[in-house]
Amino acid sequence: MSHLEKMASAVYYGARQIQVEERPKPTPPEGWALVKVSYSGICGTDLNIYVGAHPRARGPLVLGHELSGTLVEGHPSLKAGTPVTIRPLLFCGKCEPCQTGMSHVCKDLKLVGIDCDGAMAEYVVAPVETIHALPDGVSLRLGALIEPLAVGVHVVRQSEFTPGDTALVFGAGPIGMCVAVSLQLLGAGRVIVVETNRFRLQMAKEMGFETIDPEEGDVVEQILYKTEGNGADYSFDCAGHPSVSEILTQVTRVRGTVVIVAAYKKAAPIDLLQVMFKEITLKGARVYTPKDFDIAAELLKKPFDFEKLITHVLPIDDIQTGFDLLLSGGNAVKVLVEIGLEKNDKNYSTEAVSVDHV
């Protein structure tokens, strides 16, 4: 492969500095494979990088770690042209978590699109063990949802959720919605979603979830009313706001479980006395395992309107619009950047898709 070949890439240079330019097409090193990118999603981590708030990301850097595409070369068992996604974790393989099968919490965990160039480009390289073939029947467009959906699957599995129980989800952004969807498809009796953004609240309602609007009254009172004064069996904090952390123990039943999903930037208030009094289990959940990725891919084959989560699809040349939309709190959930499809297959839209959440 010629090192002179170029590809369109969305490159981060510094706080609020991103530009689309031609960069050299990568050559996969030994043990890595080359993927031609079709779609890449903009997530909350990308937004943090863009505003200059991520502690590790340094420009120039090609952003993006949620993707779908087709395999080009370098994989020992998958054929060229196979539709794939990647599990974008880079782990040392030597620390105790890695040695005991928990590489997703490697002591030196890194990610494609943060610590090396990512998927907002026509091509990306990744370790062969992180490449997953898309199941039959899952489109490239939906394949770009596997990474955030795998977060939701991991959160539910980490909680040791019991099918039939009541789950409470704070936040209807992309991850909150993926948690809610995973709960529903994995057997929750009830899923209640709390959200302040009117667009996302309405979307959660249209997707079949019970909803709570903080503007309609005290959130704790509304939750307790819906749960006959007991609280939820499981509460998932996907919002990452102190106003949520301080009420988690109030809205979770005796011997219930609280799962922290959001990445808090500062220490947050939580009532540990109530954790003790009510014997509440407090857990954290981070990224995903290979098994979570496989389960997420299979969930995409279920009869559920996953397309509704994709509110915008933009060409790479218009990537700035996607960042501006999400940072402004606009009517969006998942924004995809369409990259590697042929021109006659492109159907760009800056309007919400299927509207009647990184």
C-alpha positions in Angstrom: 0.0 0.0 0.0 1.4 3.3 -1.0 2.1 5.8 1.9 1.1 8.6 -0.5 -2.5 7.5 -0.6 -4.7 10.1 1.1 -8.0 10.0 2.9 -10.5 12.6 4.2 -10.2 13.0 8.0 -11.7 15.1 10.8 -8.8 16.3 12.8 -8.8 17.8 16.2 -6.1 20.4 16.8 -7.1 22.0 20.1 -10.1 23.4 22.0 -12.9 24.0 19.5 -10.5 23.5 16.6 -11.5 20.8 14.2 -11.0 20.7 10.4 -11.5 18.2 7.6 -8.4 17.6 5.7 -6.5 15.0 3.6 -4.2 12.8 5.7 -2.1 9.7 4.8 -4.0 6.5 4.6 -2.8 4.3 7.4 -0.9 1.0 7.0 -1.8 -1.5 9.7 1.1 -2.7 11.8 1.5 -6.3 12.7 -1.5 -7.7 14.6 -3.7 -4.8 13.4 -6.2 -4.6 10.5 -7.4 -1.9 8.2 -11.1 -1.0 8.1 -12.8 1.3 5.5 -15.2 3.4 7.6 -18.8 3.9 6.6 -20.3 5.6 9.7 -18.8 7.1 12.8 -20.8 8.4 15.7 -20.2 11.6 17.7 -20.3 10.8 21.4 -19.9 12.6 24.7 -16.2 11.8 24.8 -15.7 13.4 21.4 -17.5 16.5 22.7 -15.2 16.6 25.8 -12.1 16.4 23.5 -13.5 19.0 21.2 -13.9 21.6 24.0 -10.4 20.8 25.3 -11.6 19.0 28.5 -10.2 15.5 27.9 -7.0 15.0 29.9 -5.3 12.6 27.4 -6.4 13.7 23.9 -3.7 15.8 22.1 -4.0 17.3 18.7 -3.5 16.7 15.9 -5.8 13.7 16.4 -8.4 12.0 14.2 -11.5 11.7 16.5 -14.0 8.9 16.7 -14.4 5.5 18.3 -18.0 4.5 17.4 -18.0 3.1 13.9 -19.1 0.6 11.2 -17.3 -0.2 8.0 -15.8 -3.0 5.9 -12.6 -5.0 6.5 -9.9 -4.2 4.0 -6.9 -6.2 5.1 -4.9 -7.6 8.0 -7.4 -9.9 9.7 -6.4 -13.6 10.1 -9.9 -15.1 9.7 -12.3 -12.4 8.3 -12.4 -11.9 4.6 -11.9 -8.5 2.9 -15.3 -6.8 2.5 -16.8 -8.2 5.7 -19.0 -5.6 7.4 -17.4 -4.9 10.8 -17.2 -2.7 13.8 -14.4 -2.4 16.4 -14.3 -2.5 20.1 -12.0 0.5 20.5 -10.2 -0.5 23.7 -6.4 -0.6 23.8 -5.1 -2.5 26.8 -1.6 -3.5 28.1 -2.3 -7.3 28.5 0.1 -7.4 31.5 -1.6 -5.8 34.5 -3.7 -7.9 37.0 -7.1 -6.9 35.4 -5.8 -7.9 32.0 -4.3 -11.1 33.3 -7.6 -12.1 35.0 -9.9 -11.5 32.0 -10.9 -7.9 32.8 -9.0 -6.0 30.2 -11.8 -3.4 29.9 -10.6 -2.0 33.3 -6.9 -2.3 32.4 -4.8 -0.1 34.6 -3.5 1.7 31.5 -6.6 1.5 29.4 -6.5 3.6 26.2 -9.0 4.1 23.3 -8.9 4.4 19.6 -9.8 8.0 18.8 -8.4 9.3 22.0 -4.9 7.9 22.4 -4.4 7.2 18.7 -6.1 8.2 15.5 -9.8 7.2 15.3 -12.7 6.5 13.0 -13.7 10.0 11.7 -11.8 9.3 8.6 -12.1 7.1 5.5 -9.9 4.4 7.1 -8.9 3.3 10.6 -6.6 0.7 12.0 -7.3 -1.5 15.0 -6.0 -4.6 16.8 -7.4 -7.7 15.1 -8.8 -9.0 18.4 -11.0 -5.9 18.7 -12.7 -6.3 15.4 -16.2 -7.8 15.4 -18.1 -8.9 12.3 -21.7 -7.5 12.0 -24.4 -10.1 12.3 -26.4 -10.9 9.2 -29.2 -8.5 8.8 -27.6 -5.6 10.7 -27.0 -2.7 8.4 -23.8 -0.6 8.4 -25.9 2.3 9.7 -27.1 0.4 12.7 -23.7 -1.2 13.1 -22.4 2.1 14.2 -24.7 1.8 17.3 -23.1 -1.3 18.6 -20.4 0.5 20.6 -22.8 2.7 22.6 -25.3 -0.1 22.9 -22.6 -2.4 24.3 -22.1 0.2 27.1 -25.8 -0.2 27.9 -25.5 -4.0 27.8 -22.5 -3.9 30.1 -24.2 -1.6 32.5 -27.2 -3.9 32.8 -25.1 -7.1 33.2 -22.8 -5.4 35.7 -25.8 -4.4 37.8 -26.8 -8.1 37.9 -30.3 -7.0 36.9 -33.2 -9.4 37.5 -35.7 -9.6 34.7 -39.1 -8.4 35.7 -37.8 -5.7 38.1 -38.3 -2.0 37.9 -35.5 0.2 36.6 -35.0 3.9 36.8 -32.7 5.7 34.3 -31.6 9.2 34.8 -30.7 10.9 31.5 -32.0 10.2 28.0 -28.9 11.0 26.1 -27.3 8.3 23.8 -25.9 6.3 26.7 -29.0 6.7 28.9 -31.2 5.6 26.0 -28.9 2.6 25.3 -29.2 1.6 28.9 -33.0 1.9 28.8 -33.2 0.0 25.5 -30.9 -2.8 26.9 -33.1 -3.0 30.1 -36.2 -3.4 28.0 -34.9 -5.9 25.6 -33.3 -7.9 28.4 -36.5 -8.3 30.3 -37.2 -5.3 32.6 -40.7 -5.2 34.0 -40.8 -1.4 33.9 -38.3 1.2 32.7 -38.8 4.8 34.0 -36.7 7.5 32.3 -36.0 10.9 33.9 -34.9 13.7 31.5 -34.9 17.5 31.5 -34.5 18.0 27.7 -38.0 18.1 26.1 -37.0 16.5 22.8 -35.3 13.6 24.5 -38.1 13.2 27.0 -40.6 12.9 24.2 -38.4 10.5 22.3 -38.2 8.2 25.4 -42.0 8.3 25.7 -42.4 7.5 22.0 -40.1 4.5 22.4 -42.3 3.0 25.0 -40.7 4.1 28.3 -42.4 5.6 31.3 -41.1 9.1 31.7 -40.7 11.8 34.4 -40.3 15.4 33.7 -38.6 17.4 36.5 -40.5 20.5 35.5 -43.8 18.8 36.5 -42.9 18.5 40.2 -40.4 17.1 42.7 -38.5 14.2 41.1 -38.3 12.2 44.2 -42.0 12.5 44.9 -42.9 11.6 41.3 -40.7 8.4 41.4 -42.0 7.3 44.8 -45.6 7.9 43.6 -44.9 5.6 40.5 -43.4 2.9 42.7 -45.9 2.9 45.5 -43.5 4.6 47.9 -40.8 2.0 47.5 -38.4 3.4 44.9 -36.9 1.5 42.0 -35.2 -1.9 42.2 -32.3 -0.6 40.2 -31.4 3.1 39.6 -28.9 4.0 36.8 -27.2 7.4 36.8 -26.5 8.3 33.2 -26.8 12.0 33.8 -23.7 12.8 35.8 -25.2 15.8 37.6 -25.0 16.4 41.4 -28.7 16.9 41.5 -29.0 13.3 40.5 -26.4 11.8 42.7 -27.8 13.4 45.8 -31.2 11.7 45.4 -30.1 8.3 44.2 -30.5 6.7 47.6 -33.9 8.3 48.1 -35.4 6.8 44.9 -33.9 3.3 45.3 -35.8 0.7 47.3 -34.5 -1.1 50.4 -31.8 -3.5 49.3 -31.9 -2.1 45.8 -29.0 -1.3 43.5 -27.5 2.0 42.3 -25.2 2.0 39.3 -23.0 4.9 38.4 -22.7 5.1 34.6 -21.9 8.8 34.0 -18.3 10.1 34.2 -18.4 12.7 37.0 -15.8 15.4 36.5 -15.8 16.3 40.2 -16.7 14.6 43.5 -20.4 14.3 43.8 -22.7 14.1 46.8 -24.3 10.8 47.7 -26.0 9.8 51.0 -23.8 7.0 52.3 -25.8 6.8 55.5 -28.8 5.8 53.4 -26.7 3.3 51.5 -26.0 1.7 54.9 -29.5 2.0 56.4 -31.2 0.6 53.3 -28.5 -1.9 52.5 -28.2 -0.5 49.0 -25.7 -1.9 46.6 -23.6 0.8 45.0 -21.8 -0.1 41.7 -19.8 1.4 38.9 -19.8 0.4 35.3 -17.1 1.2 32.7 -17.1 0.6 28.9 -17.7 -3.1 27.9 -16.3 -6.6 27.5 -16.1 -8.6 24.2 -19.2 -10.5 25.4 -21.1 -7.3 25.8 -20.2 -6.3 22.3 -21.5 -9.6 20.9 -24.8 -9.3 22.9 -25.3 -5.7 21.7 -24.8 -6.8 18.1 -27.4 -9.5 18.5 -29.9 -7.1 20.2 -29.8 -5.0 17.0 -31.6 -7.9 15.2 -34.6 -7.7 17.6 -37.8 -6.0 16.5 -37.1 -2.6 18.0 -37.0 0.8 16.3 -33.2 1.4 16.8 -33.3 3.8 13.8 -35.2 6.3 16.0 -32.0 6.8 18.1 -30.2 8.1 15.0 -31.6 11.6 14.8 -29.0 13.0 12.4 -26.7 11.8 9.6 -24.1 14.3 8.3 -21.4 14.2 5.7 -17.9 14.4 7.0 -17.5 17.9 5.5 -20.3 19.1 7.7 -19.0 17.5 10.9 -18.9 20.9 12.6 -22.7 21.1 12.5 -22.9 17.9 14.5 -20.6 19.2 17.2 -22.4 22.5 17.4 -25.8 20.8 17.5 -24.9 18.5 20.4 -23.1 21.2 22.4 -26.0 23.6 22.0 -28.5 21.0 23.5 -30.3 20.8 20.2 -32.9 18.2 19.2 -30.5 15.3 18.8 -29.7 11.9 20.3 -27.2 10.1 18.1 -25.4 12.0 15.4 -23.7 9.9 12.8 -21.0 11.1 10.4 -21.3 9.3 7.0 -17.9 8.8 5.5 -17.1 5.9 3.2 -20.3 5.2 1.2 -20.5 5.8 -2.5 -21.9 9.2 -3.5 -25.0 7.7 -5.1 -25.8 5.9 -1.8 -25.6 9.0 0.4 -28.7 10.4 1.9 -27.6 13.3 4.1 -29.9 15.0 6.5 -29.5 17.7 9.1 -33.0 17.2 10.2 -34.2 14.7 12.9 -35.0 11.3 11.5 -38.3 9.6 12.4 -39.3 12.2 14.9 -43.6 11.9 15.4 -30.5 11.2 22.5 -23.5 11.8 24.0 
